[in-house]
Amino acid sequence: MRAIIGLGNPGSEYDGSRHNIGFAVVDAIAGYFRVTLRAGRGEFQSAVVRQDREILLVKPLTYMNNSGIAVQEILVQFDIELQDILVIFDDFHLPLGNIRLRASGSSGGHNGIASIIWHLQTHEFPRLRCGIGSERKPKDKQATAEFVLSPFAAEELESVNGMVLNARDAAIIVAQENLQAALNHISKAIR
């Protein structure tokens, strides 16, 4: 079994916010496979996609800054190896619409990823960054929290929707095949 974990904040007040792009990608995957995420035995919603290889779709309910609690629960409860997860999250350093897939890396200042690294005691897990940056991004670091919790502007939605679909496809390829196949797919899509 492989797990695709989209980071975000639970609650309708966060729906459509930049910080919830991980949730949006997992919802797009669930829609593609026609499955519904439900409350699990822990602080997350999940659904299992039954293909040649089972895929567990997950949305942690711990709020972004405590994402590591839910990810740790998932690894133990479903007996999933670290290299068999893919964490999807927002990155305001990355231009809106761009995605980046990596086998490992630092938190890059993202509190959800920092929480996962702290709880798992490693930074060696695959992740898919979704760009939410724009010219609207504040220069003042204090205003960053407000920016990531804000909704996308109407003129950004076309780019956001395209990014969600690209991230959805890349995540499915990682889960069904491997990271390299998804990297190949992304590089072909950019050309």
PyMOL commands that set and color helices and strands:
alter all, ss='L'
color gray80, all
select helices_A, chain A and resi 12-14+18-33+64-77+82-84+111-120+141-148+154-176+179-190
alter helices_A, ss='H'
color red, helices_A
select strands_A, chain A and resi 2-6+38-39+44-49+55-60+85-95+99-102+127-133
alter strands_A, ss='S'
color yellow, strands_A
deselect
rebuild
show_as cartoon
